[in-house]
Each structure stands twice: as structure tokens, then as C-alpha cells.
């Protein structure tokens, strides 16, 4: 088990097997030293959970739990492509999308749960990243949070 996965385990988390996407794409693509991770949702045991809109069906704390699960799924796809999360040399960028009502303004607080988990797992130097946290009128299948990311890895 990688050092990153050990730290996540100590925090009560596990990097899941990403599974196969439902549509015609792959979960992540490595080109050179970069891994581009497709948008992932809050999938657990093959099913999407945490469905609904923030500001209507889901509160901020539940949205944060959704974002944590999503980033763990993203890391599962990184691991699938590169074999070992200890090869990650930098979390470069996240795009956090929040399914929310038009008047919901706490997208950054929701996505910050994913950012916090990455910094806890990788440390400040590797885990701190550029990020966008934006609201959407809907996300596929009614999921509450979707995140895509770019990661740099060692050869």
C-alpha cells in the first residue's frame, strides 16, 4: 500500500476501484507526465449516491461528504492509470462542479472538502492546487458533485 493510501486510511478513507465509466470514455488518460482525470461523481459500490441539489435537497455538510467521495474516486482512476499514488508529484488543478439552486453560493465550501483531503493525503507541497468551484443547474444522473482533475506524476 502506498504512503498516500496509508495516510488516507488513517483518516478513515479508502481509495476505491474506479470501475468502468457508463459511457464511451475512460476515467483517466496519462500523456507525458500529466494525468487528465475525467469528471467523476459520488459513486460507491457501483452506484451513485448523494443525489440532488445543494440548497434544496442536500445541505453543505452532505455536499462536502459527496466531494470527499468524488475525489477518492478520482484518485482511484489515477491509481488505475499510474499504479501507485506515491508517483504523484503534484495535484495541478481541480474543476469542482456543484449541482445547486441558483441562489446557492457555497460551492467553494463544498469543493474545499476535496481540496482538504488532497492536502491531508499528499501534504501542502504536492496536494495544494489550482481550483475552480462552480454551480451548475444540473449534473448527470442528478448527482450532487462532479470533479475533474489534472495530476503530474513521476516517470
C-alpha positions as CSV (number, residue, x, y, z in Angstrom):
1,X,0.0,0.0,0.0
2,X,1.3,3.5,-0.9
3,X,2.2,6.1,1.7
4,X,-0.7,8.2,0.3
5,X,-3.2,5.4,0.8
6,X,-1.8,4.8,4.3
7,X,-2.5,8.4,5.2
8,X,-6.0,8.2,3.7
9,X,-6.6,5.0,5.7
10,X,-5.6,6.8,8.9
11,X,-8.1,9.5,8.1
12,X,-10.8,6.8,7.6
13,X,-10.8,6.7,3.8
14,X,-10.1,4.2,1.2
15,X,-9.2,4.6,-2.5
16,X,-11.9,2.6,-4.4
17,X,-11.6,0.7,-7.6
18,X,-12.9,3.3,-10.1
19,X,-15.0,0.9,-12.1
20,X,-15.8,1.3,-15.7
21,X,-17.5,4.5,-16.9
22,X,-21.1,4.1,-18.1
23,X,-20.4,5.8,-21.4
24,X,-17.8,6.0,-24.2
25,X,-14.8,7.4,-22.3
26,X,-12.1,6.4,-19.9
27,X,-11.7,7.5,-16.3
28,X,-8.2,9.0,-16.8
29,X,-5.6,9.4,-19.5
30,X,-1.8,9.8,-19.0
31,X,0.1,11.8,-21.5
32,X,3.7,12.6,-20.7
33,X,3.9,13.4,-17.0
34,X,0.3,14.5,-16.8
35,X,-2.8,12.5,-15.9
36,X,-6.1,14.1,-17.0
37,X,-9.0,12.7,-14.9
38,X,-12.5,12.7,-16.4
39,X,-15.4,14.1,-14.4
40,X,-16.2,11.7,-11.6
41,X,-19.3,11.6,-9.3
42,X,-20.1,10.2,-5.9
43,X,-20.0,6.5,-6.8
44,X,-19.9,3.8,-4.2
45,X,-20.2,0.1,-4.8
46,X,-21.1,0.8,-8.5
47,X,-24.0,3.1,-7.6
48,X,-24.2,6.9,-7.5
49,X,-25.2,8.3,-4.1
50,X,-25.6,11.8,-2.8
51,X,-28.1,12.8,-5.5
52,X,-29.9,16.1,-5.5
53,X,-29.3,19.8,-5.4
54,X,-27.4,21.7,-2.9
55,X,-29.6,24.5,-1.4
56,X,-32.7,22.3,-2.0
57,X,-32.3,18.6,-1.3
58,X,-28.8,18.5,0.2
59,X,-27.1,20.6,2.9
60,X,-23.5,21.8,2.8
61,X,-22.1,19.1,5.1
62,X,-23.6,16.3,3.0
63,X,-22.3,18.1,-0.1
64,X,-18.8,18.0,1.5
65,X,-19.1,14.3,2.1
66,X,-20.1,13.9,-1.6
67,X,-17.0,15.9,-2.6
68,X,-14.7,13.7,-0.5
69,X,-16.2,10.5,-2.1
70,X,-15.8,12.0,-5.6
71,X,-12.1,12.9,-5.0
72,X,-11.4,9.4,-3.7
73,X,-13.0,8.1,-6.9
74,X,-10.7,10.4,-8.9
75,X,-7.7,9.1,-7.1
76,X,-8.9,5.6,-7.9
77,X,-8.7,6.4,-11.6
78,X,-5.2,8.0,-11.1
79,X,-4.0,4.8,-9.3
80,X,-5.5,2.7,-12.1
81,X,-3.5,4.5,-14.7
82,X,-0.2,5.0,-12.9
83,X,-0.2,2.0,-10.5
84,X,0.9,3.8,-7.3
85,X,-0.3,7.1,-5.9
86,X,3.2,7.8,-4.5
87,X,4.1,8.6,-8.1
88,X,2.1,11.8,-7.9
89,X,4.4,14.8,-7.8
90,X,1.7,17.5,-7.9
91,X,-2.0,17.9,-7.9
92,X,-2.2,20.5,-10.5
93,X,-5.9,21.5,-11.0
94,X,-9.4,20.7,-9.9
95,X,-12.7,21.6,-11.5
96,X,-15.4,21.2,-8.9
97,X,-19.0,21.3,-10.2
98,X,-21.9,21.5,-7.7
99,X,-25.5,20.7,-8.7
100,X,-27.3,23.6,-6.9
101,X,-30.1,26.1,-6.9
102,X,-29.5,29.5,-8.5
103,X,-29.3,31.2,-5.1
104,X,-26.8,28.7,-3.5
105,X,-23.4,30.5,-3.0
106,X,-21.3,27.9,-1.1
107,X,-19.8,26.0,-3.9
108,X,-16.2,26.7,-2.6
109,X,-17.1,25.3,0.9
110,X,-18.4,22.1,-0.7
111,X,-15.4,21.5,-3.0
112,X,-13.0,22.5,-0.3
113,X,-13.7,19.1,1.3
114,X,-11.9,17.5,-1.7
115,X,-9.1,20.0,-1.5
116,X,-8.7,19.4,2.2
117,X,-8.5,15.7,1.7
118,X,-5.8,16.1,-1.1
119,X,-3.7,18.3,1.1
120,X,-4.1,15.8,4.1
121,X,-3.1,12.9,1.8
122,X,-0.2,14.4,-0.2
123,X,0.9,17.3,2.0
124,X,1.0,21.0,1.2
125,X,3.8,20.9,-1.4
126,X,2.2,18.2,-3.6
127,X,-1.5,18.5,-2.6
128,X,-2.2,22.2,-2.8
129,X,-3.6,23.0,-6.2
130,X,-5.3,25.5,-8.5
131,X,-9.1,25.1,-8.5
132,X,-12.4,26.2,-9.7
133,X,-15.7,25.6,-7.8
134,X,-18.8,26.4,-9.8
135,X,-22.5,25.9,-9.6
136,X,-24.5,24.0,-12.3
137,X,-28.2,23.8,-12.8
138,X,-27.9,20.0,-13.2
139,X,-25.3,17.3,-13.3
140,X,-25.6,13.8,-15.0
141,X,-28.0,11.5,-13.2
142,X,-28.8,14.1,-10.6
143,X,-25.5,13.7,-8.8
144,X,-24.7,16.5,-6.3
145,X,-21.0,16.9,-7.1
146,X,-18.7,16.2,-10.1
147,X,-14.9,16.8,-10.1
148,X,-12.3,16.5,-12.8
149,X,-8.6,16.9,-12.1
150,X,-5.1,17.2,-13.6
151,X,-2.2,15.5,-11.8
152,X,1.5,15.4,-12.5
153,X,3.4,12.1,-12.0
154,X,6.9,11.0,-11.9
155,X,8.2,8.7,-14.7
